[in-house]
Amino acid sequence: MPGLPAFILRRLYVKGSVHNAPTGWSFTLKNTLGSGHAHGLVPLRVDEFEEVPMDKTTFEIDGDTIRFDQVNRENTSGLQMSRSIVISVDGEQLTRGAHRIDFACIVPGLGQIGSISRMMWKAPDSTPATAPGAAMGSHLPN
């Protein structure tokens, strides 16, 4: 099945929305493409090598918080046109600077579609200067 070009999917990311939270970090996506639903999500990847565990990643839509690993063919997730979702990661905070975030979902009729975005977050000067997981290829905590 054909996929959607990455440049179109990058339009979903709300520029400047990535930020640290007390227990990790989050960012916002806004559906500017059209209403649809997913019957699967794929783990986020940070800076190309660091896979975020799906049970540590959630999205919030219309006041409901859903873990990535809860979305499946029996429990799909829809997103109406012009609606936003906040994706949150429970784990290490992001460091200041640019990060590559890979996001993908599984859509009926299209299969896996994904997006690669360079997200910039300007942390306070007290934030460590190394990316999470950069030391010896470690991963986010489980």
N, C-alpha and C positions, 0 to 999 in steps of 0.2 A: 504494500500500500504506500502511496506517496505521503511524505511528511510535509510539514510547513517549514519554509526557510527560516534559518536562525535569526535573520535580521527582523523578521516579522515577530517572532516570539520575544525578542529582546524588548519590544515595545510594551510588554506586560509589566516589566519592572518599573516601579515608581521611583524615579530618580531622586536620590537623597534620602530614601526611606530607611536604609540600613542603619541600625544603631545597636549599641550594647544595652543589655538589660541586667538586672541584678543576678540572674541565673543563666545568662548566655547572651544571645543576640537575636535580632529579628529584622525582617524587611517586608515590604508590601508589594503585592502584584495587583494590577487593575486590569480587568478583562476589557480590552478594546477591540477584540477580534469577533466576538459573537457568542451567543449562549451555547453551552455544551456541558458535558459531564465526563468524568474520568472514572474508570473502573480499576485503576491502579496508580500508585505513585512510585517513584524511583528515589533511592536515597540521594540527598543533596551531596554534592562534592565541593570542597573548598580548596582553592588553589591547585586544582587538578589531581591531587593525590590523596586527599583526606576525605573519606566517606563518613558522613554523619549518620549514626544509627537511626533507623526509622522510628524506633520507639522513643527517641529523644527529640523528634521533630514533629511539630504540630502546626495546624493552620486554624485560624479563627475566621468564621464566616457567619454573619447574622447572629452573633452572640454565642455560637456553639464552637467549642474547641475540639478538634479531631486529630488524633495521632496519624501520621503517615501510614503506619502499618495496619490501620483499621479500614482503609479504603480497599475494596475488592469488588468482584463482580456482583456480589449480593448486597454490598454496602457502598454504592457509588457516591460520588461527590459532584454536585453540579455548581456551575458558576454562571450567573446571568450576565448579560452584556452590561457594561458600565459599573459592575460591582467590584469591590476590592476584597482581598483576603490578606491577612497578616500571617506570615510564616515565621515561626519561632523555633529556636534551637536551644535546648537545655544542655549546657556544657560550658566549655571555655568561652570567654569573651573574645571577640575579634580584636586584633591590634589595629592601630591607626594605619591608614594607607589604603591602597587598592587591593582588592581581593577578587579572585575569579570564583564565581558561584555558578555551578551547573545544576539546573533544575529540570526535571522531566516528569511526565505523566503518561499514562496509557489511556488512549482515547479510542472508543469503538469506531471502527472504520478507518482509522489512521494508524493505529498502533502506538508505539512510543514516540512521543514528540518531546523535544527538549530545547532548552535555552541556555546560552552561556552569556553571563553578564559580568562586566567589570563594575564592581560596586566600590564606592569610596566612602570611608568612614573616618572622620578626623577625631581621633581620641585625644583626651587630655594628655599633657606631657608625661604624666605619671604612668601611662599605659606602656607595657613592655613593647619593645621594638621588633620582636620576632613573631612570626605567624604561629597560631596554635598548631601543634603537631609538627612543627618544623624540626624540632630536635630529634634526630635519629628516627624519623618517620613515624613518630608516635601518633596515636589516634585520639579523637575526643573521648572523654571518659564515658563508660557505659552506664 
